[in-house]
């Protein structure tokens, strides 16, 4: 019985990985065709650039630039700086992916991750830049700023959760509204504040770097080639592991998943579905805000506080990260890093070839779009397997003993 259960779990995991890889493969093939089509139709792009561009898309972080001693050919190898940049850029994507995935596991769609991300950004920067590190040690300031971000994101995530739990208002509607409220609120908080960067000449609309206050995430030996990588990636992986354990191995996680599957049945079983809905959105908001803190507390990252007209793409990109991982917390680590890999590949494509940044953005967008088909491909595999297996034949029930036999056995 145990062997059969393990085989079932393995098959489910294998199907999830296969569906994700199929989505990625379709996106890469489409990107290659787009590069070829652009080279055929545009006069300023030679046909040879299509093959170069395709190689860069496949091996973005492994390219080492052009070797002009070999006829300006693009060379590939280990590039520590690009690897570190991928780890750094992937950190907030892992966290926003976890935010969307956890909410989805409980039957909710957290499209409010951008707003929660912004609230986490504002809270972390205000605490980090507002405290005197000559009085309070910088590592303690970093910890307080990180906790403040999680608290701010959790409180912001509670709002759609409360509306959903007590008024049955769709969380998508309230999340969209809270996103734009957060965008304008953050602009209002920073406008005219002492956190604005007035030191660098020509800077407008940016906050001070946290390194100006001596607050920065520890490297812990992850300084790859002078990149921005730091211990934030380790914290993100730890959050993913804890989320997996909570969702799959604890009573609290079972209640969250039960409420997501059928809240009426969960209520009948004695679970408080309203409390679980609010807690789910609060935890999701905290995860998204933690991603913002890990990004902007790096030390050398500037925050553009004029957010009233735009929302952070990192918050929305958490959706394809979660979908590509089939909402698996551990899978979000790999899909988040893959999304960062695509971003770096896109920038390398525009830097090293005749293709502009718009072609790179289209390729990345298509691969992101096709990530939404991961669950669809997985369901097709399930249907195909069910069709091959067919309906199992039930064994005939044993015939009841004849009345005469029962009567004879009953006689002394």
N, C-alpha and C positions, 0 to 999 in steps of 0.2 A: 504493500500500500504506500509506504514511504517512497519507494523507488518510483512508483507511478506519479506521485505528487511532484517529486523533483523533476521528472521528465516533463510534466505539464508546465511547470514554472520555466524550465529552460526553453521549451518551445515558444512560450509567450515572450520571453526576453529576446529570443532569436528573431521572432517575427517583428518585434519592435525595432531592432537594429536593422533588419533587412528593409523595412518600410522607410526608415530614415535614410539609409544609404541609397535607396531607389529614388527618393525625392532629390537628394543631393546630385545624383548622377544625371537626372533629367535636367536639373538646373545648369550643370556644367556643360552638358551637350548643347543646350540652348545657347549658352554663352559663347561657345565655340562657333556655332553657326552665325550668331550675331556679329562676331568679330570678322568672320569670313565675308559676310554680306557687306559690312561696312568697308572692308578693303576693296571689294569689287565695285562698289558704287561711288566711293569718295576718291577724288583724284589725289588728295594729299596723303593718302595712306597706301603704302606699297603692299603688295600681296604677301610678302615675306613677314610683314608685321602681324598678320593673322596668326601664324604659327608661334611667333614670339609672344604675342599676347595670351594665347592659349596656355603656353608653358608657364607664364607668370601667374595666371589664374590658378593653375594647378599647384604650383610651388611657390606661392607668394613670399612666405617668410624665409624661404631657403635660397632666394636669389642674392647674389653678392654684387650686383651691378654689372656694368659693361666693362669688359676687358679690352682696352684699346690696343693692347699689344697683340691681340688675336683678332684684329679686324672689327673691333667694337661689338663682339659677340656677348650676349647675356650669359653670365656664368652662374652656376648654382653650387651651393655648399652650405655649411653651417653658418648662420648669421645670428650671433648672440643678441645683437641689439633688437632685431625684428622679433625674435622669440620673446624677449622681455617685454616688448611693446604689446605683443599678443596677450601675454599673461595679464598685463595691466589693463588693457582695454576689455579683456574678457571678464574681469572681476565684477564690475557693475552689471554686466549682462547676465552673469550667473545668478546674481541676487534678484534682479527683476524677473528672470525666468522662474526662479523658485517662488516668487510672489504670485505669479500667474498660475503656476502649476499647483501650488497648495490650495488656492481658491477653487481651481477647477476640480480638484479631488473632492471638495466638499459641495460640489454642484453650483459654484458661483463663477462668474466671469469677471475678473478684476481688470477692467480696462482703465482703472484709476491709478495704475502704477506711475504714470508721468507726474501726476499731482503729488503723490506720496514721495516720489523721488525729489521733487522740488522742495517740499517741506523738510525733508531730511537734509537737503543741501543747505537751506537757510539756517536750520537749527545748528548743524555742525559747524558752519562757518562763524556764526555769531558767538558760539561758545568758545571756539578755538581762538578767534581773533579778539574776543572781548575780555579774556582773562589774562592777567599779568603773569607771565611765565617766570618772572624774577621772584615771585611770591609762591606760586603754585608750580610744582615741577611739570615740565613739558609733557612727559609721558602720561601724567595724571590728567592734564588738560585734554590730551588726545582721547583718553578713555571717556572723560566726561562729555566731550563733543560727540563721540560715537554713540554713547548711550542717549544723549539728547536727540540725536537724529532718529534713532529707533523709536523713542517715545513719541516724537512729533509725527512720524509716519504712521505709527499705530493709532494715534488719536485721529489722524486724518482718514485712515482706513475705516475707523469705526462709524463714520457718518453714513456711507452707503450701507454698511451692515445694519445699523439701527433702522434705517428706512426700510430695508428689505425685511428685517425680522418683525417689526411691529406694525408697519403700514403696508407691507407687501408691494413696495415700489421696486420696480426692476433695478437691479444694481448697476446695469450698464448706463441707464439714464442719469442716476445720481453720481456715478463715477465721472462721467463726462462733465457734468456741472462742477464737481469739486476740482477737476483738473484745471478748468479755466479760472475758478476762484483762487486756487493756489498760485497760478501764474501771475495774476494781478496782485495778489496779496504779497508775494515775494518781492515784486517790483516796488510796491509801496513801502515795504519794510526797509529795503536797502536804499531807496531814493533819499539822498541827503544825509545818509548815515556816515559814521566815522569809519566804516569798513570799506569805503570806496577807495580804489587805487588812484591817489592823486600824486604819487611819487614819480612814476614813470612818465616821461614826457610824451604827450599825444595819446595817452590811454583814456578812453571814455567808456563808461558802462561796465567796467570790470571791478571785481573785488580784489582786495589785497590777497597775496598768496599766504598760506598758513606758515610757510617757511620764514616769513617776516617776523613771526612771533615765536619762532623756534619749534613749532609744532609740525611734525611730519611722521608718517608711518615708518616704522622700522624696516630696514632692508632685510635683515636676517640672512645675509649672504646671497640674496636674490638679485644682486646688481649685475645684470647681464649686459655687458658691453656698453655701460653708461645709459641703459634704458630706464624707463620709469617703473620697472617692476619692483615690487616690495612684498611685505608679508601679507598684504591684502588678499592675494590669491589663496594663501593658506587659510585665512579666516573664511573666505567664501566657500572653500571646499569643506571646512568644518561645519559651516551652516548647512550645506547640502547633506552631509552625513547625519547631522542631528535631525534635520527635517525628515529624512527617510526613516529614521528610527522612530520618531514621534508618530508619523503617519501610519507606519506599517507594524510597529511592535508595541504600541501602548494602547491602553483603554481609551485615553483621550482621542488619539488618532482614529481609533475604530468608531467612536461616536461621531467624529467629524465626517468620516467617509459614509457612515450610515445615514446621517442627515442629508448628505449630498445625493445619495442613491434614492432615498424615499423618506422625506421628512415626516410624513404621516405615520409610516411604520415605525420610525425612530421615536416619535412621540408616544405611540402605543406601547413601545418597549420601555418607556419611562425616561427617555432622554429629553433634555431641555433643548429643543431645536433652535429656539430663538437665541439662547445664550451662545450656542455653537456657531450660528451664523455670524454673530457680532465678533466672536473671538477669531473666527477664520479670517474675516476681513481685517481685523486689527493685526493679526500676525502677518498677513500678506503685506499690509502697509508698512509694518516694521522692517520686513525683509527688503522691500524696495528702497526704503529710506536708508537702510544700512549700506546698500550698494552705492548710494550717492555719497555717503560719508567716506567709504573706502576709496572713492575716486578723488574727491576734492580735498581730503586730508593727506593726500600724497605729499604735499608740500610745495610743489612747483606748478600746480594746475590753477588756472585762473577761471573764475566763474563770471559769466556775462549775465548781469542781473536784470537786464531789460527783457524779461520773459513774458511780458503781458501779451505779446502778439505771437508767441510760439511756445511749444511744449517740447521737452527734451526727448530726442529720438530714442535714447536708451530705455526710457519707460515703455514706449511702444514696441521696441525690439524684444522686450521680454516675452511678448506673445509668440512670435515665431520660435524663440528659444525653447519655450515650454512645449509648443506643438511638435517641434523637431525631436524633442526628447520624449514625446508621448506622455508628457506631464510626470516623468520620473525625476525625482530630486537628484539622483546620481547622474542621470542622463543630461540634466541641465548644465552640469559642469562641462561636459564634452561639447554640447551644442552651443553653449556660451562662448567657449574658446573657438569653436568653428566660425561663429559669426564674427568674432574679432579677426580671425584669420582672413575671412572674406574682405573685411574692411581694409586690412593692410594690403591684400592682393590688389584691391581696386586702386589704392593710392600708388602702388608700385607700377600698375599698368599705365596710369597717366603720366608718371614720372619718366619711365624708361622707353615708352613707345610713342608712336604718333597718335594714339587714341587719346581723346580728351576724358575728363573726369565724368562726363555724362554717360559715356559708354560703360565705364566701370560701375557707375551707380545703377544703371539698368540691369547689368548682369547680377549684381548683388541683390537688387530688388526682386528679380525673377527667382533666384534661388530661395530667397526669403519667402516669396509667395508660394512656391511649390512645397515649402516645408509644411504648409497647412494641409497638404494631402497625405501626410504621414499616417494619421489615424484612418484615412480613407483606404490607403493601401493595406494597412493592417487588417481592417474589416474585410477587405477582399480576400486576403489570405485565410481568414477564419471561415469565410463562406466556402471557399474552395476546398478547405480541409473537411468541413462538415459535409459537403457534397460527395467527396470521395468516400468518407466513412459510411455515409448512409445512416438510416435509422436502425439502431441495434434491435435485433429480434429478441423479444422477451421470452424467457423459458416458460413452458406450460406449468401451471400450478399443479402440485401433486393432488391426485384424486382423493376425495374424502372417502373414508371407509364406509362400506355398505352398512345399512341399518341393521341387517341381520348379524353381521360380524360384531358390531358394537354391542348389540344385545347379548350375544353369546359371551363376549369378554366381560360384560357387566355381571353375568351370573356367577354366583359363588361356586 
